[in-house]
Amino acid sequence: MKTEFDNLRLNDNHSYDTDINTDKQVVKIYCRDELIAKMIKHKKSIRYFGVDGYQRFLTDQ
């Protein structure tokens, strides 16, 4: 999911928001104000989440 997450984040058609709070970081990716993916980094743990059908937002690379 990491490479897919980077694909979504680096897409010019999408926007993303980062929230850092002490030892926790949350990155949310939006497509037209709709949340499509989220990454949560807490200490040494990284978890990726995507909405159902997030693959349709991926670009060919």
Number of C-alpha atoms within 10 A of each C-alpha: 11 11 8 17 19 11 15 24 21 14 15 7 11 17 17 18 11 12 11 11 9 8 9 14 15 16 16 18 23 17 15 10 10 11 16 22 21 20 19 17 15 14 10 7 8 13 12 14 14 17 11 9 8 15 12 7 15 14 11 5 4
